Amino acid sequence: MWFGKSNQTTKVVGTVCWGFSKPATRTDIESELHNSALRYVPALNPGVAPKGSTYTSVPIFVWSGQPQLFSPKPMYLAGHQVQIRATALWQWRWGDGTVQWTSAPGSTLPKPTLSHRYFKAGSYQVQVRTVWQATYVVPGIGSFNASGDGIGQNAQFSIRVKASRAVLVAQ
């Protein structure tokens, strides 16, 4: 196994054999890290307020139920500690044709941070996708970006939007 960044000399740190096949490559090791990290990534558990329905022009507030940064316990490969740090991005498809990418996971009331307004009454299917991009750090050797598409998670929920109307009230 070796580590090195582009345009740098690689450093041999040891050898690893899994099974009865060829020696492990960086791709093999990243795949092992990916599969291991996949078991520990926080579940996507979106929430919405108000739950179930709202009115036109009244914002809904949403959250992913996940942290922005995920760092599981270190793993050990070939006698070296490997620390993974994954950062999340969220894509919200609001069901009305608008799409929003954000690095904020959203938050619950009383201090919501992510909202959306609908301007037409109807039922909407809201889809959220989390994409985790990771780096892994080998102390004494360096930090490396994990290759590949990252880890993706998907969830959805429905929201019903009712028509709101203005009412003039005399005092």
N, C-alpha and C positions, 0 to 999 in steps of 0.2 A: 504494500500500500504506500502511496506517496501523496504528498500535498504540495501544491504550488499554484500561484496565481499566474495569469497570462503575463508573458514577457519577463518571467522570473525563473530562476533555477528551481526545479522541484527538489523536494527533500524526501528521501526514503525514510519512512518511520517504522517499517516492519512489514511482515507479510501475514496474510490471512487467507485461510482456505475454508470455504463453506461447502460441505458435501464432497463429492468425488469428481468435481469438474475443475475447470481452469481457475487460476488465481483470481481473486476479486479485483475489479477495476473500480475507478471512482464512481462510475455509473452504478455498478452493483452496490457499492456502499451507500450512495445517495438513495437508491431504491430501498435498501434496508432501513435507512433513517426515516424515509418517507413513510414506509409501512408501519414502522414503530410509532412515529409521531402521530399518524392517523388515528391510532387507538386512543390517544390522549388529548387530542384537540377538543376544546370545549364545544359542546353541542350548540347548534343554532336553535334558539328557542325564542322566536320573535313575539313581541307583545304590542298591543295597540290600546290607546285611550282616546276617546271613549270606545269601549269594547262593542263590536257588532254593528253600530250604526252612528251616523253623524248627520249634519245638515250641510247643504251647499254653503261654501265660503267660510265654514267653521273648520279650523285645522284639526287634523288627527295627529297624535303624537305617537311615534313608534320607537322601538328599541330591539336590538338583536338578542339580548340576553347573553352576550359574550364580551370578554375583555378585548381591548385593542391589541394588547401584547400578550403572547403566550410563550412561556419558557418552562418546559417540563424538566424533570430531574435529569442530570447529566447521564449519558450512556458511555459505555466503554467499548472501544474497538481497538484491537491489537494492542491492548495495554494503555491506550491513550483515552483520556476523558474527552468527550465530545458534547458540547452544550449547544442545543438548538434554541434559536430565538425566532419566533414567527410573528409577523405583523399582519393584521387583518385589514381588508378593504371590503366594503359592502356595496352591493348594487341593488337598489330598490327599483322595481318596475311597478308603478302605481296602478296599472290597469286602465289608465286614461290616455295612454300614449306617451307619457313622460317617464324618463329614466333618470335616476340620480345615483352617482357614485359618491361615497363618503368614506373618510377614515375614522369617523366618529361612530361608536356603536349605538348611539342614542341613549336616552335615559328615561326613567319613569317620572311621574309627577312626584313632587311639586316643581322640579326643575327640569322640564323636558328640553332636549337639545335637537331633536330631529322631527320635523313636521311636514305635512303636505295638506293642501286644500283642493277640494273638488268643486267644480263650478257647474256641474250638471248632475241632476238626480239620476240614480241608477245603482246597480250592484257592480262592484269592482273586485277583481281578483288581484291581490297584492302579492308580488313575488319578491323574495329577498335571497340574494346569493352572497355568501361569504367566500372570499378568496384569501387564503393564507400564503404569504410569501416568506421564505425562511432563509436565514443565514445559520451557518454552524461554525462554532469556534473550537479550535483545538489549542489549548493553552501552550504557549511556547512555540507554536507553529504559525498560527494565523487565523483569520476569519475568512470564510468562503461563502459566496452566494450559492444556495441550492439551485441546481438547474431544474428545468421542467416547468410545468404549468402551475405548480403549487397545489394545495389541497382545496377543493371546492365543496361547499355545502349549500343545499337549497331548502327553502321552506316557503309556504304560502298561506294566506288566510284571506277571507272575504270581508268586505266592508259594504254596508248598504248606506247610500247617501240619499237623504230625503230633501225635498225642495224646501228651502227656507223662505219666509216671507216677512216683510216689514209690517209692523203694526204701529199706527200712530196713536199715541195715548195722550189725552188732554190732562192737564194738571189743574 
